[in-house]
Amino acid sequence: MITVGIAAGVVFGTLVVMAVVKKKDSIYGNDTTQKNPMENKKVVFVQDDKDKENADGIRGHLKAVGDVKYMPGVYDKYIKRVIDIIISFIGLVLLLPIYLGMAIAIKIEDPGPVFFTQKRIGRNKQYFKLHKFRSMKSSTPHDVPTHMLDNPDQYITKIGSFARRHSIDELPQIWDIFIGNMSIIGPRPALWNQDVLTAERDRRGANDIKPGLTGWAQINGRDELEIPVKAKLDGEYSEKLKIGGFKAFLFDCRCFLGSIFSVVHGDGVVEGGTGEMKKHEGKME
């Protein structure tokens, strides 16, 4: 037992050092050309046909209307962070065989990078680099949401389809949790150019908190949810977290256990992304 404890301590210490070193490279704050101009600002979406179509499929832009005033409480800032570090460390160690297996399978089916990184929106709209196992072919357009691709199935690899159905492609985000850019439970991080979703979440205070690996919206519909519904659920979670205390902890537990159930059953995964099930229903009517 002593040997195991020492080994665990060495591994933990090594990962902490790596996290400190990699933290600066994982955010865009040091590059003024990449830093989000709306960071720490409250925003609204202004529809404008003169703008380029954003990742939500609508022309327009974000407009700052004030400053973010939320200050994290004890549970959000400290207790939740400690829980994130402990669980993410355990996850990184226990899931190592899956990481290795996925890496080999990805390389065999479609040679290229094992991991896929994207610019995503973190707490207070700070941009950070999110990591995933690559589930699409190397030729897939970058920074384009799945639901905006023409026939997305043509880009998804076989191992990628399996990984997405069971959320295995999201596992590298455990590292994003360990270094502090994400939390285990929270709103799923939006793409940097999903302006409508960002504005809707801002209206409900959901951008004030860290994004998560899974969350309240994830276990209540996931991909088939349309933006207003997803933002509403994210806002509900944000309100619970901001209350803090034991109730916030119990709600996190509820989201965590609900996520396990959803992953096992593959609930809410629709190739094509946000609101895709609604589109399919519309075509059938």
N, C-alpha and C positions, 0 to 999 in steps of 0.2 A: 504493500500500500504506500509506503514511503517513497519507493522508487517511482510509482505511478504519479504520486503527487508532485515530485520533483520534475518529472518529465512534462506534466501538464503545466507547471509553472514556467518552465523554459519555453514551451510552445506559446503560452499566453504572452510572455514577455517579448518574444520575437515578433508576434503578431502586433502587439502594441507599438513597438518601434516602427514596424512597417507601416502601420496606420498613420503614425505621426508624420512619417516621411512622405507618404502618398496623399495625405489630406490636402495639401496645397495644390497638388496637380489634379485633384478631383473636382475642383470648383473653378469658376471662370472669373473670380474676383480680382485676380492679379493682372488680367488682360482687359484693358479698357475697351478694346474693340469687341470683346465677347461678353462683357458684363451686362447684365440686364438693366436697362435704363429705368425700369419700373420697380427695381428692387426696393423694398421697404416703403412702397407707395400703395395707397388704395387706388384701385382702377375701375373704370367702366369701359364697356365695349361700344365703340362708335362705328356704326355700319357706314361704309363709304365705297361706292362702286368703282372709285378711282384707284383704290388699293388693290394689291395682289390678293388672290384667294388664299386664306390661311389654312392651317391644318384641320380646321373644323368645317371647311368647305364654304366659308362665307367671306365676302370682301369687307374689310374694315380694319380698325386698329384700336389699341388700348389707349386710354387717356387717363392720366393721373388726376385724382380729385382730392388728395390728402395724403397724410402719412399714416403708417401702421403704428398703432398705439398699444397693441396687446403685449403684455409682459408675462412670460411663462410662470406658472405657479410652481410650488414645490414638487408636486407629483409629475407634472409635465417636464420640468427642467432637470430634476435629480433622480427621483425614484424610477421613472419610466426609462431614463437613460441607463441606469444601472441594470435594470431588467434586460434592456436591449443588448448591452455588452455581454452579459452572462449567457443569454440564450443564443446570440449570434456566434459567440465563441464555441459553444457546444455544437452548434450546427455546422460550423466550418470544419470541426474535427470529425464528427460522426458521418458527415456527408461526403468526405473525401473520396471514398470508392465510387460514389455516383458522379462526382466531378470528373474523375479519371475516365470512367466508362463513357460519359457524354462526350468528352473531348475526343476520344478515339472514334466513336460513332460518327461524330460530325466530320472529322477529317476524312474518314473512309467514304462517306456518301458525297460530300461536296468539299473538296480541298479548299482551304482558306482559313481565315481566323476562327478560333474556337469561340471567342467572346465577341459580343456586339455592344458597342457603346453609343449612347445617344445623349444629346443635351436635353435635360429635363428641368422642371421647375421644382425647387425645394422650398424650405420654410422662408416666408416673406419674399417669395418669388426670386430667390437666388438661384442662378443656374448651376447645375452640377452634372457630372458624368455618371449616368446610370449604366450598370452592367447587366447583360443577359447572355445566356448561351445563344449562339446564332441558330435561329430556327428557319431562316430563309436562305436562298441561294445568294452567292456573293454578288450576283448581278442585280439584286433588288435595289431600287432607288432608296437612297438614304434620307432620313428625316421626313418620311411620308408615312402617315398612319396607315395601318392595314386597311381600314375601311375606305381609304381614298385610292387604293390601288385598283386597277382594272383587272378583275378576276384574280384576287389575291392567292387563290389555291395554286396557281401556276408557279408561284415563287416559293412556296413552303415545301421544305424537304420532308421526307418520310419520318425521319427521326425528329424533325422540327414539329411536325403535326402531333406526334405522340407527346413531345415535351410540352407543347402549348396546351394540349387537352388536359394534362395533369399538372400544369404550372411548374414543370421542372425547369423550363427555360428561365424562370425568375430566380432560381436558387443563387446565382452569383451576386444577387442584391443583398445577400446576407453579409457580404463584405462591405457594401455601401452602408449597411446598418452598423457594422462594427466600427467603421471610421467616423460615423456620426452624421452622414448626409441624409439618412433615412431612419425610420423607426420600424419595428415589427408591425405595429398597427397604426394605420393612418390612411388618408386619401391616396389613391394611386397617383404617382407623380405624372403630371401632364407634360406633353411635348412643349418645347419652348415657344412654338408658334400656334398652340391651341388657345387662341385669344378668347374665344367665346367661353370655353370651359374655365379659363383663368378668371374671367370677369364674373361668371356665375358663382364660382367658389369664393371670390373676394366678397361678393355681396352677402355671403353667408358665413364669412369668417374662416373658411376652411384653408386658406393659404397662410394663415397665421401659425400653423403647426407643421411639424415635419411630415412629409409624405411617408407612406408605409408600404411594406411588402404586401399586405392585405388589409382589408378594412370593412367597415359597415356596408359600403356600397358593393364591395366584392361578394359578400354573402347574401346580397339582396337583388342579384340580377347580373352583375358583372358586365359582360360585353353587350348584352341586349338592351341595357339601359340607355335612354337618350340623355343628352347633356343636362337639361334642367332637373331631371329626376336624380341623376348621379350627383349633381352639385348639392341638391337638397339633402341627400343621405350623408354626403361628406360634411355638410353643415351641421347635421344632427350629431355626428360623431364629435366634431369640433366643440360643440356646446357641452357635451358630456365631459370631454377632456378638460375643458377650461374650468368646470366646476371643481375638478380635482378630488382628492380624497379616496376613500375606499370604493365609492360608487364608480369613479372613473376606472379604478383597477378592475372591478367586477365587469364593467362594460368591455374593457380590453380583453378580459378572459373570454367573454361571450363571443367576441369577434374572432379570437384565436381558435376556439373550439369549432365555431361555425365554419371557419375557413378550411379546417381539416376535413370536415364533412363535405364541403363543396368540392374540394380537390379530389377526394376519393370517388365522388360521383360524377366529376367532370361537369358540374352545374355551371350554366351561364357562359360557357365558352362557345362563341360563334365566330367562325372565321369571317373577317370583314370588319370586326371591331364595333365601336360605339354605335348603338342604335340599329345594328344590322338586323336583328330579329324583327324589329318593327317594320323595316323596309320589306323584309320577306313576307310579313303578314299583309302589308299593303298590296303587294303583287298578287297575293292569293285571293284578295277580296274582289 
